[in-house]
Amino acid sequence: MKQVVQNYKSGELAVLDVPTPGCKPGGVLVRSAFSLISTGTELMKVSEAGMSMLGKARSRPDQVAKVMQSVATNGVPATYRKVMGKLDSYTPLGYSLCGVVEQVGAGIEDVKAGDLVACAGNEHALHAELNWVPKNLYAPVPDGLAPRHAAFGTVGSIAMQGVRQGEPQLGEVALVIGLGLIGQLVVQLLAAAGVRVVGADPDPVRCELAERLGAAACGDPASAAVEAAVAELTGGHGVDQVYLAAGGSSNQPVELAAHLCRDRGRVVDIGKCRLDLPWNAYYEKELDVRFSRSYGPGRYDPEYELEGRDYPIGYVRWTERRNLACFLDLLARGSVDVEPLVSHIADFDDAVDTYRRLKDGDLKAVAVLFRYPEPEAEAEEAGTPAIVVPAVKRSGGGASTRARADRTPVRLAFVGAGNYATSMLLPHLAQREGVELSTVVTTTALSAANAQRKFGFAEATTDLDAVLGDKSIDAVFVVTRHSSHAELTRRALLAGKTVFVEKPLALTEDELAGVLAAVEESGNDRLQVGFNRRFAPLLQESRKRFGARTGPASLRYLVNAGRLQHGSWYLRQGTEGSRFAGEGGHFIDTASWLLEADPISVYATAAPGNEDLQVLLRYPDGSTATISYVTTGAPGFPKETLDLVADGKVLRLDDFVRASVYGRKKWVSSRLPKARDKGQSAELAAFIKAVRTGGPMPVPLESLVATTSATLAVQTGLAGGVPVALAGTR
C-alpha cells in the first residue's frame, strides 16, 4: 500500500510503498476514502523538518534536554545513534480520515466490513491507503453524511473539546482569535450553542468566511473593528470567553485576549501559540486560563486508546470517541457545515506536490482533502494471506544446529524494529560479514519500511506467519514489547528457528512454562536472551584480572534506574509487567555470571508505594548478591556501579566506563574515551557464530531459565515478604 511520509532530518516528503498493516484484535482495518490535511499542525511539522539541525534544536528545547540526559546515561555514540536513528526515519503525517471497514478484529462488535467510519489519531488515522484503528479512535458515520465531510471528524473533535473547556452558556459572547481550520469550526460550534461570536484574523477572506458561517463580526486583530464589535455586543464589559486558535511566535493573541475579556472571564488555549501572559492584565481581571488537550478525555492514555478501556459515562461524559460521534451527528443534522471550508481536494498520488504548494503559499487553503482511489476488484484483499505453520518436532537441537557452509550467509529475521533494535542491535549486524538481513516484520507498516531502508533488509512485512514459515531464515530476533516475548519465542522455536529474544524471556511462570514446553515439544533449544552485560569487554577483562575464587563472595550492584517519563509503555504494568520484571534479568544474569552459579533463593523488599527495590540473591557456595534497584537517585549519578568482594580482593565496575581490581596488585583500566560498551556487539558475534557453526549457544538454556525464574521470584517475594526458594542449580 501507499503512505505519505516525511524524513524529519532531511525534510523529504514522499508517497512510500509500505507493507499493509495487519488487523489486530480490538480494532478494525480501514481503507481510506478521504483524509484531511491539518493546515496548521501538519504544515508546522513540515516546516520544522526543513530547518537546520540547530533550528530543530531551538524549536524543541524539551527534546534537547532529553538528549543531554541520554548522553550522561548512555554515552555520546549510543545517544548519537539513537537520535540520528529517530531523525533519519520516515515519520507519518495525518490524523483525521473517513474510510470503509475492510476487516474487523477480534472483540469488535459495533461495526462490520463495509461500514463507513471516521477515524482519529496521529498513529492510526494517517494519510495511507489502509490503517488499523483501535476501537476508541473510530466512530460509525451517520447515514447520509458524505465521506469527505466525515473526514473532518478529528479536527472537529479538537474544536469541540476546546469549546467544552470554555463552558459557554446561552447568550454569552465569545472571541475566537485565529480563523484557520480549527477557528472556523469553533465559530460554528459556538454559534450552534447559542453564543454570539466575534472573530479575529488578519486574513480578510477568512474573516468573511467566518461571518458567513455564523460569526456576528470579524476583523483584523490589529484594527479597531474587533474591539468595537466586542464593545457593542457586550455593553463594554468584554467577552465571556476567548478561544486561542492561532499559532506562531507572536504574543499578540494572549495580549488581545486579556484586553477584550471581561472580569473573571475564561481564556482557552487550543492552538500552539506563544503564551507569555502579561501578569498585570491577567491578575487584575483574575482571568481563568485553560488548556484544551486535543480530542478530549482519553487522549494520550494508552489504556483508553490502545486497549479500548472506556471511561464510564457517569464520570466522563465526553471522551475522545464520544466527541467524535457527537461532531459527526452535528454534521449529519446540518448544525455544522464543513463544505465551505474545503478549499481543495487533491488526488492521493499528488500528496507531495500538494504539501509543497501549501508550504510555498501557492495553494492558500483552510482545509485540503486527499481523495483515495477506489480499490481494484482483484486488489481488495486487506493483507497477505496467512501461512499456517505446523508445529515442528525435532531432536538433538533442531535443524538449526547444523553447521553452515563457510560462504553461506546466516539469514536473519527481526520481529520488531523499535528504538532498541535500531540503535543497539541492527547497527552491529548490518555491516557484519556473513550476515544477511532477510526480513523485518512489525505491526506498523512504516516502522518495517524504515528498518528496511536503513539497514538493508531484503523484505519488510507485517505478516509474522510468513516469516516463521520461511525455511531459508536461520534465526529470528524477537525485539518487541515485553508482553509478547514469550509467545513469539514459543512460536519461533516450534517453527524450528534459532531465537534471540530481548529480555525478558517471560513475564509470568506460565509464560516461561510455555516456552519450555515448546522446547520439549520441538526438541529445539536454540535460544538466547539478550543478557548482554556478561559480554562487555571491560567486565570480561575485570573478571580475568580478579582471577579464580576459593571462598564465598559478596557482590553489591547499585542500579540508578531513574524515573520514567509519564506515558512510557514501561509503566503499563497491567500488560507489560513491572519495571524490574522487564529489565531486572540484566543484573541478576551479570551477578550469576560473575559468581559462576545460579541463585538458590531470592529475598526482595521495598518500602510501601516505592519503586526502589532491594533484592538479595543466595548462591550454593554461600555467596550473596545484593541488587539495589532505585528510581529516586540523582540523574547525574552513574546508572550502574558494581563491587565484588572475595578472598581479599575487590572488583569495582563504574558504569562500564572504568573498572579496577584491588588485590596483591592493583589494576585500573583506562577510562573508555567514547562509549559505554555494554556487550551488545560481542553478544551478537557469539550468537551468529553459534548459528553458523551449529555449536553451543552463548549462554546455556539452564542459566537463561534460572535468571528468568529469579527475576519473576522478586515479585513473589515482595508479595509474601519471605525468601523464595528456587529449584535447580548448575
Secondary structure, DSSP 8 states (H G I E B T S, - for coil): -EEEEEETTT--EEEEE-------TTEEEEEEEEEEE-TTHHHHHHHHHTS-HHHHHHH-HHHHHHHHHHHHHHBHHHHHHHHHHHHTSEEE---EEEEEEEEE-TT--S--TT-EEEEE-TTTS-SBSEEEEEGGGEEE--TT--HHHHTTHHHHHHHHHHHHHH---TT-EEEEE--SHHHHHHHHHHHHTT-EEEEE-S-HHHHHHHHHTT-SEEE-TTSSHHHHHHHHHHTTS-EEEEEE---BS-SHHHHHHHHHEEEEEEEEE-S-B-----HHHHHHHT-EEEE--TTSTTTT-HHHHTT-----TTT-SS-HHHHHHHHHHHHHTTSS--GGGEEEEEEGGGHHHHHHHHHHTSS--SEEEEE-----GGG---S------------TT-GGGS---TTS-EEEEEE--SHHIIIIIHHHHHT-TTEEEEEEE-SSHHHHHHHHHHH--SEEES-HHHHHT-TT--EEEE-S-GGGHHHHHHHHHHTT-EEEE-S-S-SSHHHHHHHHHHHHHH----EEE---GGG-HHHHHHHHHH----S--EEEEEEE-----TT-GGG-HHHH--HHHHHHHHHHHHHHHHHTS--SEEEEE--TT---EEEEEE-TTS-EEEEEEESSS-TTS-SEEEEEEETTEEEEEETTTEEEEESSSEEE----SSB---SHHHHHHHHHHHHHH----SS-HHHHHHHHHHHHHHHHHHHH-S-EE-----
